[in-house]
């Protein structure tokens, strides 16, 4: 099968690798190189790096719906477009172009958590199970007919990064099986229950704020759900502090009060229970243990964050 693969971040790399092993990937479409790092150097996407390693043609349109992009996509004469975290919405002319349509890998069990941040939402909301879905793409946001799904347990101390890494591998294998079934004319097509849909919108800064008046177990899920990006944060005075890791405790104290300096961390009271801050980062500094953080600011038991 002639496939055009569309993807950009690390999450999409295993999917590309799986398809290259079994199909004719005639081109890889990815986002243009972006500037990043202190030197603001142009850097290729992880998908572009993988494509070049395999000697595949790479196409990087600024707008996938432009006349130039549509003309180039038509020239590939692909049977299928496989889309994994590409980063641009496909317009109708692109969706309708390949013979077998466009299929997408989404990191939730649709129709739950449509949108840009389903992995974060699964952890923040305390879901015991999530998974991956392959679907036929349509004009909506993650509203297309379901092809295949596979569950993945959310482990008690998972971060978003942990779950991301497992789902990107599981999603890649599910995509490979999906394409096999499409090629064999056996792929199911299951309409989504739109009334049962929920959404996990793109994260903003306010989503990761740690408010110590909330329950400790809720804040623990928030901190894990925002790791490795965008990282949870709170304030000490007027200084914004990022929290990389923490663990909940049943010890009770006033919200924001430092209850103990124990081991490598410090214990902070919450609305219910308390939170053991294990790894913390001040602005323009490296992440350090909670104890070193407290020592650096000369914080003591009884002080408030």
Buried (B, 14 or more C-beta within 10 A) or exposed (E): BBBBBBBBBBBBBBBBBBBBEEBEBBBBBBBEEEEEEEEEEEBBBBBBEBBEEEEBEBBBBEEBBEEEBBEBBEEBEBBBBBBBBBBBEBBEBBBEBBEBBBBBBBBBBBBBBBBBBBBBBBBBBEBEEBBBBBBBBBEEEBBBBBBBBBEBEBEEEBBBEBBBBBBBBBBBBBBBBBBBBBBEEEBEEBEBEEEEBBBBEEBEEEBBBBEBEBBBBBBBBBBBBBBEEBBBBBEBEEEBBBBBBBBBBEBEBBBBBBBBBEEBBBBBBBBBBBBBBBBBBBEEEEBBBBBBBBEEBEBEEEBBB
